[in-house]
Amino acid sequence: MLPSGYRDSGTQNSKKRNVLTSYQLFLLAKLETWNKRTALATDSFFTDLFKAQYYLCPFKGIYYLFCSSIYWNEAMMIFLVYMSKFLLFTFLYYFTVFPFVLGINTVLFGPLGITVAVVHSLMHVNLYATSVTRVGCLGHVAAILEKLFADKKAPTELARRIHQPAHHEVLEKRDWTQSLSMFAAKTTILFVVFSILFCVSLVPIIGIVLVKLLRSGSIGYDYFFFHLIRPKAFGKRSRDVFYREIGKFIAFGIVSGALELIPILSGITVTSNFLGSGICVLEQSQLLENSSLSSI
C-alpha cells in the first residue's frame, strides 16, 4: 500500500488533469462558436450590406415621422430623454475631457482651435447621449412601433414581438478557472475596444464620424432589437442573430448613425430611425409574403 502522501499527490495530479481537459474542451467549444459566427457574418456581409433597402429605410422613417402626427407624443418624450442625457453629459464633459480637447485643438489649429473644440465637444457629447437614449426609451419606442404596425395593418406576429418578455441569460455551469478566464478575457477586450474608440473620437470632428462608422453594426442592432425573435435563453446561441444579420445592421447603422451626428436634432432622428427599422421589417415581411404566394 502506498503512503498517504503519495495517494494525496496522485489525487491532486488527477484533478489537475481533469481541470486541464475540461479547460481544453471549453476552449475548443469557444473556437467552434467563433468559426460558426465568422461564417454567418461573412455570408451576411456580402449579401445584405449591398441592399439599397437598408440604406433607404432611415430616410423613410423621417418621412413617416413628419407626415403623420400619431407618433409625436412619443417622439417628444424621447426628445426629452435625449436632452436630459445631453445636458448631463455636457456638464460632466466640461469638467473632464473638454480642457484636454481644447488644448489639442488650440495646438493644431491656433485661435481657430477654440471653435473646432466647441463643435467637436458638442458632437462628442451627442455621441454618448444618443447611445444612451437608444436603450433608455424602449417603452416609448414600443408604443411608436405599435402605432406603426396598427396603421399599416401588419401581421400580428410582428406586433407580438414588441412585447416579448425579457428573459435573463441562462448561465452555464463552468469550472472557476474557466469563469475567471472568460471574465478576464471579456474585460480586457472591452477595455481595449473602448480605449481605441475613445482615442479615435478625440480626433477633431472626423473622429466622431469614424466612431459612428466603426460602431455601425451595434447601432443597427440597437434599432432592430425589438424585431428580433428572442427565445427564453437569450444568451450564447441567441447572439448568433447579430452575426447572421450583421450586413443589415451595418447598412442600417451607417445611415442612422450619420443622421445622429447633428446635436439636438439627434433627439428627433432617434425616433425616425426606430420608425425606419419598423418600416424595414414591414417591407421584409411583405417580400416574404409575396414570394410565398408566387411559389404556390
C-alpha positions as CSV (number, residue, x, y, z in Angstrom):
1,M,0.0,0.0,0.0
2,L,1.3,3.5,-0.9
3,P,1.9,6.0,1.8
4,S,-0.9,8.6,2.3
5,G,1.4,11.3,0.9
6,Y,1.7,9.5,-2.4
7,R,-2.1,8.9,-2.6
8,D,-2.8,12.6,-2.0
9,S,-0.4,13.8,-4.6
10,G,-1.8,11.3,-7.1
11,T,-5.3,12.6,-6.4
12,Q,-4.2,16.2,-6.9
13,N,-2.5,15.4,-10.1
14,S,-5.6,13.6,-11.3
15,K,-7.7,16.6,-10.5
16,K,-5.3,18.9,-12.4
17,R,-5.5,16.7,-15.4
18,N,-9.3,16.7,-15.3
19,V,-9.4,20.5,-15.0
20,L,-6.9,20.9,-17.8
21,T,-9.0,18.5,-20.0
22,S,-12.2,20.4,-19.3
23,Y,-10.5,23.7,-20.0
24,Q,-9.3,22.4,-23.3
25,L,-12.8,21.3,-24.2
26,F,-14.1,24.7,-23.2
27,L,-11.6,26.4,-25.5
28,L,-12.5,24.1,-28.4
29,A,-16.2,24.9,-27.9
30,K,-15.4,28.6,-28.0
31,L,-13.4,28.1,-31.1
32,E,-16.2,26.2,-32.7
33,T,-18.7,29.0,-31.8
34,W,-16.2,31.6,-33.2
35,N,-15.9,29.7,-36.5
36,K,-19.7,29.4,-36.8
37,R,-20.3,33.1,-36.2
38,T,-17.5,34.1,-38.6
39,A,-19.2,32.0,-41.4
40,L,-22.6,33.6,-40.6
41,A,-21.1,37.1,-40.6
42,T,-19.2,36.6,-43.8
43,D,-22.3,35.4,-45.6
44,S,-24.5,38.3,-44.4
45,F,-21.8,40.9,-45.0
46,F,-21.5,40.1,-48.7
47,T,-25.3,39.9,-49.3
48,D,-27.2,42.2,-47.0
49,L,-24.6,45.0,-47.0
50,F,-25.3,45.9,-50.6
51,K,-29.1,46.0,-50.4
52,A,-30.3,49.6,-51.0
53,Q,-33.4,48.9,-48.9
54,Y,-31.5,49.1,-45.6
55,Y,-29.9,52.4,-46.5
56,L,-33.2,54.0,-47.5
57,C,-35.3,52.9,-44.5
58,P,-33.9,55.5,-42.1
59,F,-34.9,58.3,-44.6
60,K,-38.4,56.7,-44.9
61,G,-38.6,56.9,-41.1
62,I,-38.1,60.7,-41.3
63,Y,-40.8,60.9,-43.9
64,Y,-43.3,58.9,-41.8
65,L,-42.5,60.9,-38.7
66,F,-43.1,64.3,-40.3
67,C,-46.1,63.2,-42.4
68,S,-48.1,61.8,-39.6
69,S,-48.9,63.3,-36.2
70,I,-49.7,60.0,-34.4
71,Y,-46.0,59.5,-33.4
72,W,-45.3,62.9,-32.0
73,N,-46.3,62.3,-28.4
74,E,-43.7,59.5,-28.0
75,A,-41.2,61.5,-30.2
76,M,-41.4,64.4,-27.8
77,M,-40.8,62.1,-24.8
78,I,-37.8,60.5,-26.5
79,F,-36.5,64.0,-27.3
80,L,-36.8,65.0,-23.6
81,V,-34.9,61.8,-22.6
82,Y,-32.2,62.7,-25.1
83,M,-32.0,66.3,-23.8
84,S,-31.6,65.2,-20.2
85,K,-28.8,62.9,-21.2
86,F,-27.2,65.6,-23.4
87,L,-27.2,68.2,-20.6
88,L,-25.9,65.7,-18.1
89,F,-23.0,64.6,-20.4
90,T,-22.3,68.2,-21.3
91,F,-21.8,69.1,-17.6
92,L,-19.5,66.1,-17.0
93,Y,-17.6,66.6,-20.2
94,Y,-16.9,70.2,-19.5
95,F,-15.0,69.4,-16.3
96,T,-13.2,66.2,-17.5
97,V,-12.5,65.9,-21.3
98,F,-13.1,69.5,-22.6
99,P,-9.8,71.0,-21.3
100,F,-7.8,68.2,-23.0
101,V,-9.8,68.6,-26.2
102,L,-9.4,72.4,-26.1
103,G,-5.6,72.0,-25.7
104,I,-5.2,69.6,-28.6
105,N,-7.2,71.8,-31.0
106,T,-5.5,75.0,-29.9
107,V,-2.1,73.5,-30.6
108,L,-3.3,72.1,-34.0
109,F,-5.4,75.0,-35.3
110,G,-4.3,78.0,-33.3
111,P,-7.1,80.5,-32.5
112,L,-9.5,78.6,-34.8
113,G,-9.0,75.6,-32.5
114,I,-11.4,77.1,-29.9
115,T,-14.2,76.9,-32.4
116,V,-13.2,73.5,-33.5
117,A,-13.0,72.3,-29.9
118,V,-16.5,73.6,-29.1
119,V,-18.0,71.9,-32.2
120,H,-16.1,68.7,-31.6
121,S,-17.2,68.7,-27.9
122,L,-20.9,69.1,-28.8
123,M,-20.6,66.2,-31.3
124,H,-18.7,64.1,-28.7
125,V,-21.3,64.7,-26.1
126,N,-24.0,63.9,-28.6
127,L,-22.3,60.6,-29.4
128,Y,-22.8,59.5,-25.8
129,A,-26.3,61.0,-25.4
130,T,-27.7,59.2,-28.5
131,S,-26.1,55.8,-27.4
132,V,-27.8,56.0,-24.0
133,T,-31.1,57.3,-25.5
134,R,-31.4,54.3,-27.9
135,V,-31.5,51.9,-24.9
136,G,-33.2,54.2,-22.4
137,C,-36.5,54.9,-24.1
138,L,-37.7,51.4,-25.1
139,G,-41.1,51.9,-23.6
140,H,-41.8,54.9,-25.9
141,V,-40.3,53.0,-28.8
142,A,-42.7,50.1,-28.2
143,A,-45.7,52.5,-28.4
144,I,-44.4,54.0,-31.6
145,L,-43.9,50.6,-33.3
146,E,-47.4,49.5,-32.1
147,K,-48.9,52.6,-33.8
148,L,-46.9,51.9,-37.0
149,F,-47.9,48.3,-37.2
150,A,-51.5,49.1,-36.5
151,D,-51.5,51.9,-39.1
152,K,-50.1,49.5,-41.7
153,K,-52.2,46.5,-40.6
154,A,-49.1,44.5,-40.1
155,P,-49.2,40.7,-39.3
156,T,-49.9,40.0,-35.6
157,E,-46.6,38.2,-35.3
158,L,-44.6,41.4,-35.8
159,A,-46.6,43.3,-33.2
160,R,-46.3,40.3,-30.8
161,R,-42.5,40.5,-30.9
162,I,-42.6,44.1,-29.4
163,H,-43.8,42.8,-26.1
164,Q,-41.7,39.6,-25.8
165,P,-40.8,39.1,-22.1
166,A,-37.2,39.9,-21.2
167,H,-35.5,36.7,-20.2
168,H,-32.3,36.7,-18.3
169,E,-29.4,34.8,-19.8
170,V,-29.0,31.2,-18.6
171,L,-25.5,31.0,-17.3
172,E,-23.6,27.8,-18.0
173,K,-22.0,25.8,-15.2
174,R,-18.3,26.2,-15.5
175,D,-15.2,25.5,-13.5
176,W,-14.0,28.5,-11.7
177,T,-10.8,28.7,-13.8
178,Q,-13.0,28.9,-17.0
179,S,-15.2,31.6,-15.4
180,L,-12.2,33.6,-14.3
181,S,-10.5,33.3,-17.7
182,M,-13.7,34.4,-19.6
183,F,-14.2,37.3,-17.2
184,A,-10.6,38.4,-17.7
185,A,-10.7,38.0,-21.5
186,K,-14.0,39.9,-21.9
187,T,-12.9,42.7,-19.6
188,T,-9.6,43.1,-21.4
189,I,-11.3,43.1,-24.8
190,L,-13.9,45.6,-23.7
191,F,-11.3,47.9,-22.2
192,V,-9.1,47.7,-25.4
193,V,-12.1,48.3,-27.7
194,F,-13.5,51.3,-25.7
195,S,-10.0,52.7,-25.3
196,I,-9.4,52.6,-29.0
197,L,-12.8,54.1,-29.8
198,F,-12.2,56.9,-27.2
199,C,-8.8,57.7,-28.7
200,V,-10.3,57.8,-32.2
201,S,-13.2,60.0,-31.0
202,L,-10.6,62.6,-29.9
203,V,-9.6,63.3,-33.5
204,P,-11.2,66.7,-34.2
205,I,-14.6,66.2,-35.7
206,I,-13.6,63.4,-38.1
207,G,-13.0,61.1,-35.2
208,I,-16.7,61.2,-34.2
209,V,-17.7,60.2,-37.8
210,L,-15.2,57.3,-37.7
211,V,-16.5,56.1,-34.4
212,K,-20.1,56.1,-35.8
213,L,-18.8,54.0,-38.8
214,L,-16.9,51.6,-36.6
215,R,-20.0,51.1,-34.4
216,S,-22.5,51.0,-37.2
217,G,-23.2,47.3,-36.7
218,S,-24.0,47.8,-33.0
219,I,-26.1,50.9,-33.8
220,G,-28.2,49.0,-36.3
221,Y,-28.6,46.1,-33.9
222,D,-30.0,48.6,-31.2
223,Y,-32.6,49.8,-33.7
224,F,-33.7,46.3,-34.7
225,F,-33.6,44.7,-31.3
226,F,-37.4,45.0,-30.9
227,H,-38.0,43.0,-34.0
228,L,-35.7,40.0,-33.2
229,I,-37.2,36.7,-32.1
230,R,-35.9,36.4,-28.6
231,P,-36.1,32.9,-27.1
232,K,-36.1,32.3,-23.3
233,A,-32.4,31.7,-23.1
234,F,-31.4,35.0,-24.8
235,G,-27.7,34.1,-24.3
236,K,-24.9,32.4,-26.3
237,R,-27.0,30.8,-29.1
238,S,-29.3,33.8,-29.4
239,R,-26.4,36.1,-30.0
240,D,-25.9,34.3,-33.3
241,V,-28.6,36.5,-34.8
242,F,-26.3,39.5,-34.6
243,Y,-23.7,37.8,-36.8
244,R,-26.4,36.2,-39.1
245,E,-27.8,39.6,-40.0
246,I,-24.7,41.8,-39.5
247,G,-24.8,43.1,-43.0
248,K,-28.2,44.5,-42.5
249,F,-27.3,46.0,-39.2
250,I,-24.2,47.7,-40.6
251,A,-26.0,49.1,-43.6
252,F,-28.8,50.5,-41.5
253,G,-26.4,51.6,-38.8
254,I,-24.3,53.6,-41.3
255,V,-27.2,55.8,-42.3
256,S,-28.9,56.0,-38.9
257,G,-25.6,56.8,-37.3
258,A,-25.0,59.6,-39.8
259,L,-28.4,61.0,-39.1
260,E,-27.4,61.1,-35.4
261,L,-24.4,63.2,-35.9
262,I,-26.1,66.6,-35.6
263,P,-26.5,67.6,-31.9
264,I,-30.0,68.4,-30.6
265,L,-31.6,67.3,-33.9
266,S,-30.4,63.7,-33.0
267,G,-33.2,63.7,-30.4
268,I,-35.7,63.6,-33.3
269,T,-33.7,61.3,-35.6
270,V,-33.5,58.6,-32.9
271,T,-37.3,58.3,-33.2
272,S,-37.3,58.4,-37.0
273,N,-34.6,55.7,-37.0
274,F,-36.8,53.4,-34.9
275,L,-39.6,54.1,-37.3
276,G,-37.2,53.2,-40.2
277,S,-36.4,49.9,-38.6
278,G,-40.1,49.1,-38.3
279,I,-40.7,50.1,-41.9
280,C,-37.8,47.8,-42.9
281,V,-39.4,44.9,-41.1
282,L,-42.7,45.5,-42.7
283,E,-41.1,45.6,-46.2
284,Q,-39.2,42.3,-45.5
285,S,-42.5,40.7,-44.3
286,Q,-44.3,41.8,-47.4
287,L,-41.5,40.4,-49.6
288,L,-41.7,37.1,-47.8
289,E,-45.5,37.0,-48.2
290,N,-45.3,37.8,-51.9
291,S,-42.6,35.2,-52.5
292,S,-44.7,32.5,-50.7
293,L,-47.7,33.5,-52.8
294,S,-45.8,33.3,-56.0
295,S,-44.5,29.9,-55.2
296,I,-48.0,28.4,-54.8
